[in-house]
Amino acid sequence: MSDIQIYSAVVCPYAHRSRLVLQEKGIDFDLIEINLQNKPEGFIEISPYGKVPAIVHGEHRVWESAVINEYLDEVFPNPPLLPSSAIAKAQARIWIDFANTRFVPAFSTLLRSPEVAQQEAAKQELYKHLEFIEHEGLRKLSGNGPYWFGESISLVDFTFYPWFERWPALKHYRGFGIPEEFTRLRQWKKALKQRDSVLAIANSKEFYIERYARFATPVAV
Ligand SMILES: N[C@@H](CCC(=O)N[C@@H](CS)C(=O)NCC(=O)O)C(=O)O
């Protein structure tokens, strides 16, 4: 048995975040795939919110992807995935919070909402968030480097990337691709996509289109 057990679901972008961190750091782990439609008995003992991801490390349990990722970064410090200065760390946490509280909800509403009016509002919201990432994030923080904070990959990159790997589903079901004008964002996505840790656990666009059909297609009653 490995040091770390991660309870995950292949379709889950939050679990994807933590799996990317494990891959990047070369941590040995056991992957336990949870069927979220039929959770195994006792899962709640591991993950009190009943969600993935959750990890077990020896006698400890940690849940919530953003917390898991910081935990892994502290316990397995190489390579470090948070910048070292206090201000850059604060900026990283601001972007992780932005992902959780603004970007992801807009993405989910656009994908899941059966109402055209709601979809249109979510598209506008998501566009605004992409614009903010392009100008306030990548153009200000990454300099000439490929990643959020320049030359070194960080938790911020891994926090956002899973939604960008799933973007083809958004394009397929809602006709919303990543707009051409966000050139820095498109370069960032391309750089992440080529990273070994990302490639090691990547899924195809067809996979997401198929797996997200039940969220994106209204069910007839
Ligand atoms: N805030 C949590 C969100 C995790 C989450 O929503 N996971 C979903 C799958 S993507 C889940 O486990 N859902 C099962 C449920 O809510 O019953 C995190 O960042 O880890």
The ligand as an SDF file (V2000), in Angstrom:
LIG
                    3D

 20 19  0  0  0  0  0  0  0  0999 V2000
  -15.3580   21.8750   -2.7810 N   0  0  0  0  0  0  0  0  0  0  0  0
  -15.0920   20.4950   -3.0920 C   0  0  0  0  0  0  0  0  0  0  0  0
  -15.9820   20.0630   -4.2390 C   0  0  0  0  0  0  0  0  0  0  0  0
  -15.8880   18.5680   -4.5310 C   0  0  0  0  0  0  0  0  0  0  0  0
  -17.0890   18.0820   -5.3460 C   0  0  0  0  0  0  0  0  0  0  0  0
  -18.0840   18.8110   -5.5390 O   0  0  0  0  0  0  0  0  0  0  0  0
  -17.0090   16.8320   -5.7820 N   0  0  0  0  0  0  0  0  0  0  0  0
  -18.1490   16.2360   -6.4630 C   0  0  0  0  0  0  0  0  0  0  0  0
  -17.7420   15.5170   -7.7410 C   0  0  0  0  0  0  0  0  0  0  0  0
  -16.9970   16.6130   -8.9080 S   0  0  0  0  0  0  0  0  0  0  0  0
  -18.7540   15.1560   -5.5800 C   0  0  0  0  0  0  0  0  0  0  0  0
  -18.0420   14.4210   -4.9350 O   0  0  0  0  0  0  0  0  0  0  0  0
  -20.0690   15.0590   -5.5760 N   0  0  0  0  0  0  0  0  0  0  0  0
  -20.7620   14.0190   -4.8760 C   0  0  0  0  0  0  0  0  0  0  0  0
  -21.8440   14.5300   -4.0060 C   0  0  0  0  0  0  0  0  0  0  0  0
  -21.9310   15.7530   -3.7910 O   0  0  0  0  0  0  0  0  0  0  0  0
  -22.6240   13.7030   -3.5270 O   0  0  0  0  0  0  0  0  0  0  0  0
  -13.6030   20.3390   -3.4370 C   0  0  0  0  0  0  0  0  0  0  0  0
  -12.9780   21.3350   -3.8490 O   0  0  0  0  0  0  0  0  0  0  0  0
  -13.0510   19.2570   -3.2260 O   0  0  0  0  0  0  0  0  0  0  0  0
  1  2  1  0
  2  3  1  0
  2 18  1  0
  3  4  1  0
  4  5  1  0
  5  6  2  0
  5  7  1  0
  7  8  1  0
  8  9  1  0
  8 11  1  0
  9 10  1  0
 11 12  2  0
 11 13  1  0
 13 14  1  0
 14 15  1  0
 15 16  2  0
 15 17  1  0
 18 19  2  0
 18 20  1  0
M  END
$$$$
